[in-house]
């Protein structure tokens, strides 16, 4: 109550908000210069949490354990179901991510009977795919990164994700995927340090189905753009050229 700024915010959140709620949706962007695919993170042991995660309608759900001291862990200790939506990049607005997040929140509210059943966006025709786990891929040397794989792309184990070269071009190292999966986060900085996280890969038991969900997710937003030509160009478009 009288500690640091972070401590005071946590105190107010705990006493004024979390003490009065039945469900929580925690909204996050990626880190600075790291762009996240729209995704839901949740510990899927609680059936009510699963219900919320599936109702949200993000293309991917990641079964993510609780970290001590986190909002999700504290909510779990109070038996409050909580899901975390992650998407986009810090300090940037992104049309696809904002639309995905806003629609997802309304879908969950509708599932919980907080809004009329006929109001808001429809549920996606393709259900979310749940990742078994995920793995970060890190730079092996300092240097300049040239990305090859794009956000949302299906990759196979051993497939090239990027090239990293030293500033003088004397050494160039191929960064390959340690597993098959879907790219759910990309580091957008061209300069990387050894050990720095540059790609995040989600693994699936049914990778083919996950790829179909991603194709549907992207095509649904392409259809929206066709109807609304003022929507700005999305950074993913540049990666796909």
N, C-alpha and C positions, 0 to 999 in steps of 0.2 A: 504493500500500500504506500510505502514511503521510500522505496528503494530507487533503483535506476529507472530510466525511461522505459526500457524493455520490460523490467519487472512490474512497473505500474500498469503498462498496457496488458500484460498477462493477468494481473490481478483483476482489472476491470472486465476483461474477457471472461475470466472464470466466474466472477461473482455476479456480473450484470447480464451476461448473455448465456453462457453455457449452463448456468443453473436454471435456466428457464426454457430451454429448447428440447425438442424430441429427436431431431435429425439435423445433421450438419453437412453442408457442401463447402469444402475448402477450395478456393480458386487460386491457382498459381500460374505464373509464367515460367519459362526456363530462365537460366542464369543469363547474365550479360554476354552477348555474342554466342549464345547457344540456343538454337531454335528447336523447340519440342513439337513433335506431332501431337495433335489433340488426343488425350488419353485420360483414362481414369485409373487412379491408384487406390487400392483398398485391401484390407485384410478380409478375405472372403470366407471366414469361419462363421460369421453372423448372417443368417438368412435375410435379415432386413437390409443389411449392407449390400448383399448380392442383389436384392430387389432394386435398390437405389442405383447401383452401378449399371445394371442392365437397362433400367428405364432411361438413364441419361442419354444413351445412344451414341457415345463416342465410338470411333472405330475399334479401339483397343482398350482392353481392361488388363491391368497388371496386378497380379496378386502380390501385394507388397507388405512385408512384415512391419510391425510397429517399432518405432524408435523411442527409447526412453526420453522423456522430456518434451516430446512433440505434442501438437494439438491432437493428433489422432490417438496417441497413446492415452492422453488424459481423458478424451471423450470415451474411449473404450473402457476406462476404469469406472466411468459413470453409466456404462451400458447404453451410451448414445451411439447409434449407427452413424458412421461418418465416411464420406468418400472425398478424395482429392482430385480435382480436375487440373491437369497441367497442359499448357499449350502456348506456343509462340515463344517470344524472346523478351527479356526485360527491356523496358524503356522504348518499346515499339508497339504500335497498333497494327493488327493484322486482321483483315476482313474475314478470312476463313476461320481463324481461331475464335474471334469474337462471336461470330454467328454460331459456331459449334457449341461454345460455352453457354450462350444465352438460350439457345434452343434446348440444350440439355437440362438446364436448371428448370425451365418451364415444364419439361416432360416429367421430371422428378416430382415437381409440385403437383402435377396432374395425377401422377401415380399415387400420391399421398392424399388425394382428395382436397388439396388446397386451392385448386382452380377447377372450373367445370370441365367435364370429360371431353367436351367438344371444342374447347378453347386451346389455342396454341398449336405448335408444329406437330405434325404426325410423327409417329415412330418410324425410324428407318426400316426399309424393307429387308435389309441385311442386319442380322443381330451382331452385336459386338463380339469380337473374338478375344478370349482370355489367354494371355501369355503365361507359359509355365514359369518363366523367369526372364531375366535380362542380363546383359553383360556390356560393360564399357570397353571400348577399344582405345588404346593410348598411343601417343607418338613415340617412336623408338629412338628418334634423334631430334635435336634442335633444327629448325629450318623453316622453309617456306612450304606450306601445304597446298597442293592442288587436288581438290576433291574430285572423285569419280562417281561414287554412289550418291544418290539424292535422297532426300527425306521421303519416307513412305515406301521406298523401293524394297522389293524382296531380294535378298542376297543369299548366296550359298557359302558354306564353309570353304575358306581359302580364296574367295573372290576378292579382287582388288577393290578397296574402298577409296584410297587416296594415295598420292605420291608426296613424299616429303624430301626436299632437297636442301643441302646446305647453301648459304648465301652465294657461294662462288660456283655452284653447280658441279662441284667435283664428286659429290656423293649424293645419290638419290636412292631412297628406300621406299619400297612398296608396302603400304599398310593393308593387310588382308583381314578378312572377317574370321574370327575364331569359331564361328558357328553359323548355321543357317537361321535366317529370321527376317524380320522387318526392321528397317532403319527408323528409329523413333526419336533420335536427336542428332543434330549435326553442329559442330563447332564452326562458326562463320569467320573466325579470324584467320587470315592467311599466314600469320607468324605463330608458330607453335614451339613449345619447349618439350624436351624429353620427359615422358611420363604424363603429359597433359592429356586429358580426356578429349577425344575428337569425334568419336561416333558412339552411339548407344544402340545396341541391337536387342530386340525382343525375340525370344524363342517361343515357338508354338508347336503343339503336338500335331496340328493340322495346318501346315504352312500354306498349302494351296487355298484353304478356306480364308485364311487371314489376308492373302493377296486379293481374293475376290472382294472382301469387305473394304479394303483400301481402294480398289478400283471403283466400287460403288460410291464410297465417300467422296472421292475427288470428282467423279462424274456428276454427282448431285450438286456440287458447287459450280461446276462448269455450266450446268443448266440454269442456275440462278444468275450467273453472269450474262448469259445470253438474253435473259429477260430484263436485266438491269445493266446497260452498257456503261454506267458511270462508276461501277465497281473498279477500284484501282488494280493495277497489275500486281499479282501476288509474287513474292520472291521465289516461290517454288517454280514458277513458270520459267524463270531464267535458267534454273538448274536443268530443266528438261529440254532446252534447246540444243 
